[in-house]
């Protein structure tokens, strides 16, 4: 079974998009640009209303961010899922559950 990263790389290769621009800097810029496009769907609206009115656009922009993040992780040589799990562990130490828990 192909991973999503492999599918993205094949997609880019078939279109000749692998030359020159696929480096960590350009991919990081692309993540930020796509994240800004994601924010546009929330401008001037409460969060719940923005999702109700712009769900498809939000989904597409979030997917773009994810696609660029996967490519950045590939170029930089790290596993994004593993990095997220490690970050969750660090956050758990930094922000422990309050005494009595949280509901």
C-alpha positions as a Markdown table, in Angstrom:
| # | Residue | x | y | z |
|---|---|---|---|---|
| 1 | Unk | 0.0 | 0.0 | 0.0 |
| 2 | Unk | 1.3 | 3.4 | -1.0 |
| 3 | Unk | 1.7 | 6.1 | 1.7 |
| 4 | Unk | 0.1 | 9.4 | 1.1 |
| 5 | Unk | 3.6 | 11.0 | 0.9 |
| 6 | Unk | 4.4 | 8.6 | -2.0 |
| 7 | Unk | 1.2 | 9.5 | -3.8 |
| 8 | Unk | 2.0 | 13.2 | -3.4 |
| 9 | Unk | 5.6 | 12.6 | -4.7 |
| 10 | Unk | 4.2 | 10.6 | -7.7 |
| 11 | Unk | 1.7 | 13.3 | -8.4 |
| 12 | Unk | 4.4 | 16.0 | -8.5 |
| 13 | Unk | 6.8 | 13.9 | -10.5 |
| 14 | Unk | 4.1 | 13.2 | -13.2 |
| 15 | Unk | 3.7 | 16.9 | -13.6 |
| 16 | Unk | 7.4 | 17.8 | -13.6 |
| 17 | Unk | 7.0 | 19.7 | -10.3 |
| 18 | Unk | 10.1 | 18.1 | -8.7 |
| 19 | Unk | 12.7 | 20.4 | -10.1 |
| 20 | Unk | 14.0 | 23.4 | -8.2 |
| 21 | Unk | 11.2 | 24.4 | -5.9 |
| 22 | Unk | 10.9 | 21.4 | -3.7 |
| 23 | Unk | 13.2 | 22.4 | -0.9 |
| 24 | Unk | 12.5 | 22.9 | 2.8 |
| 25 | Unk | 12.4 | 26.7 | 2.5 |
| 26 | Unk | 9.9 | 26.8 | -0.3 |
| 27 | Unk | 7.8 | 24.1 | 1.2 |
| 28 | Unk | 7.7 | 26.0 | 4.6 |
| 29 | Unk | 6.6 | 29.1 | 2.8 |
| 30 | Unk | 3.9 | 27.2 | 1.0 |
| 31 | Unk | 2.7 | 25.8 | 4.4 |
| 32 | Unk | 2.4 | 29.4 | 5.7 |
| 33 | Unk | 0.6 | 30.7 | 2.6 |
| 34 | Unk | -1.9 | 27.8 | 2.6 |
| 35 | Unk | -2.5 | 28.4 | 6.3 |
| 36 | Unk | -3.3 | 32.0 | 5.5 |
| 37 | Unk | -5.8 | 30.9 | 2.9 |
| 38 | Unk | -7.3 | 28.6 | 5.5 |
| 39 | Unk | -7.7 | 31.6 | 7.9 |
| 40 | Unk | -9.6 | 33.6 | 5.2 |
| 41 | Unk | -12.6 | 31.3 | 5.6 |
| 42 | Unk | -12.8 | 32.4 | 9.3 |
| 43 | Unk | -12.4 | 36.1 | 8.8 |
| 44 | Unk | -15.3 | 38.1 | 10.2 |
| 45 | Unk | -17.3 | 35.0 | 11.3 |
| 46 | Unk | -17.6 | 33.1 | 14.6 |
| 47 | Unk | -15.9 | 29.7 | 14.3 |
| 48 | Unk | -19.0 | 27.6 | 14.2 |
| 49 | Unk | -20.6 | 29.8 | 11.6 |
| 50 | Unk | -17.5 | 29.8 | 9.5 |
| 51 | Unk | -17.4 | 26.0 | 9.4 |
| 52 | Unk | -21.1 | 25.8 | 8.6 |
| 53 | Unk | -20.7 | 28.3 | 5.7 |
| 54 | Unk | -17.2 | 27.3 | 4.4 |
| 55 | Unk | -16.7 | 23.7 | 5.3 |
| 56 | Unk | -15.6 | 22.6 | 1.8 |
| 57 | Unk | -13.2 | 25.5 | 1.5 |
| 58 | Unk | -11.8 | 24.9 | 5.0 |
| 59 | Unk | -11.3 | 21.2 | 4.2 |
| 60 | Unk | -9.5 | 22.0 | 0.9 |
| 61 | Unk | -7.2 | 24.5 | 2.5 |
| 62 | Unk | -6.5 | 22.2 | 5.5 |
| 63 | Unk | -5.6 | 19.4 | 3.0 |
| 64 | Unk | -3.3 | 21.8 | 1.2 |
| 65 | Unk | -1.5 | 22.6 | 4.5 |
| 66 | Unk | -1.2 | 18.9 | 5.2 |
| 67 | Unk | 0.1 | 18.0 | 1.7 |
| 68 | Unk | 2.8 | 20.7 | 2.0 |
| 69 | Unk | 3.7 | 19.5 | 5.6 |
| 70 | Unk | 4.1 | 16.0 | 4.4 |
| 71 | Unk | 6.4 | 17.1 | 1.6 |
| 72 | Unk | 8.4 | 19.3 | 4.1 |
| 73 | Unk | 8.8 | 16.3 | 6.4 |
| 74 | Unk | 10.0 | 14.2 | 3.5 |
| 75 | Unk | 12.6 | 16.7 | 2.3 |
| 76 | Unk | 13.8 | 17.4 | 5.9 |
| 77 | Unk | 14.0 | 13.6 | 6.6 |
| 78 | Unk | 11.6 | 13.2 | 9.5 |
| 79 | Unk | 8.3 | 11.3 | 10.1 |
| 80 | Unk | 5.6 | 13.8 | 10.7 |
| 81 | Unk | 3.4 | 11.3 | 12.6 |
| 82 | Unk | 6.3 | 10.5 | 14.9 |
| 83 | Unk | 7.2 | 14.1 | 15.4 |
| 84 | Unk | 3.6 | 14.9 | 16.4 |
| 85 | Unk | 3.5 | 12.0 | 18.9 |
| 86 | Unk | 6.8 | 13.2 | 20.4 |
| 87 | Unk | 5.4 | 16.8 | 20.6 |
| 88 | Unk | 2.3 | 15.5 | 22.4 |
| 89 | Unk | 4.5 | 13.7 | 24.9 |
| 90 | Unk | 6.5 | 16.9 | 25.5 |
| 91 | Unk | 3.2 | 18.9 | 25.8 |
| 92 | Unk | 1.9 | 16.3 | 28.3 |
| 93 | Unk | 4.9 | 17.0 | 30.6 |
| 94 | Unk | 4.7 | 20.7 | 30.1 |
| 95 | Unk | 0.9 | 20.9 | 30.6 |
| 96 | Unk | 0.0 | 18.1 | 33.1 |
| 97 | Unk | -3.7 | 17.2 | 33.7 |
| 98 | Unk | -4.9 | 19.3 | 36.6 |
| 99 | Unk | -5.6 | 17.5 | 39.9 |
| 100 | Unk | -9.0 | 16.0 | 39.7 |
| 101 | Unk | -8.9 | 15.8 | 35.9 |
| 102 | Unk | -10.8 | 17.8 | 33.4 |
| 103 | Unk | -14.2 | 17.1 | 32.0 |
